[in-house]
Amino acid sequence: MIDVQGTLIDDREKKPIEGAVDVIRRLQEENVPYVLVTNNTKQESERFQNYLREQGFLFSEGQYLDPLMVLDKVVPPTAVAAYGSSRFLEVLQKRGYALDYESPEAVLVAIKEDFTNEEYAQMIELVLEGARLVGMHETSIYAKHGHRYPGVGAILKMVSFATGKGYEVVGKPSRAFYTEALKRLQAQDASVTFSQTVMISDDLVGDLMEAKTMGMKTVLVLSGKIASVREVEAILEKGADSVAETVSTWFANEKKGAA
């Protein structure tokens, strides 16, 4: 399972990171089962797949998964108070969701860089009034234009803490999403299990820690939202069991190098 933004394409120009296209091509050539697992919510799934193919990535429809492809299993088309980019709101409406900021069935959170306190206040009030709190994914950090913003996961936790209510997640790192991704791997090789799967991502908290609890091997890349292993030092030093061994090894090696 391979993350896309920050792992295969860069967060600034949305162009392939050096070597990424060749990696996917080699997986194809060697018949290694793989699936691209992205938190894309700004474009319809088919359109984003076409964009990736235009950038040189080779994959079939069954080798791709994003939250929009499983959204209706978590929140069927209904009235929602949706928060995210204008393109995300347009995608929802095309899919039959009605935007309702007075009495929605769910508060649906995607990502953008310019959330306002007024929007946070609206989310809190609607959740307190009984709306479900649902995140399109649970990304820890959102990187854009050289800045890093709170990700959807951080916003969900803030609203949950403020209201005392729980929340649901559509995309990564929800168990349902990873299970759907596994099915796509098994369509390529029926014997594949979570324990035989490697999850590769630039998001330690938002992608890899939950993947680890599900039995997957995990690899953190430093081409996206985390610029240095030292940025996640606090997580590693807490001794979280779900942190990838690979990350721990890199961290130990960096300390040796510093010494």
Secondary structure, DSSP 8 states (H G I E B T S, - for coil): -B--BTTTB-TTT--B-TTHHHHHHHHHHTT----EE----SS-HHHHHHHHHHTT----GGGEE-GGGTHHHHS-S-EEEEES-HHHHHHHHHTT-EE-SSS-SEEEE---S---HHHHHHHHHHHHTT-EEEES---SEEEETTEEEE-HHHHHHHHHHHHT---EESSTT-HHHHHHHHHHHHTT-TT--GGG-EEEES-IIIIIHHHHHTT-EEEE-SSSS---GGGGHHHHHTT-TTS-HHHHHHHHHHHHHH-
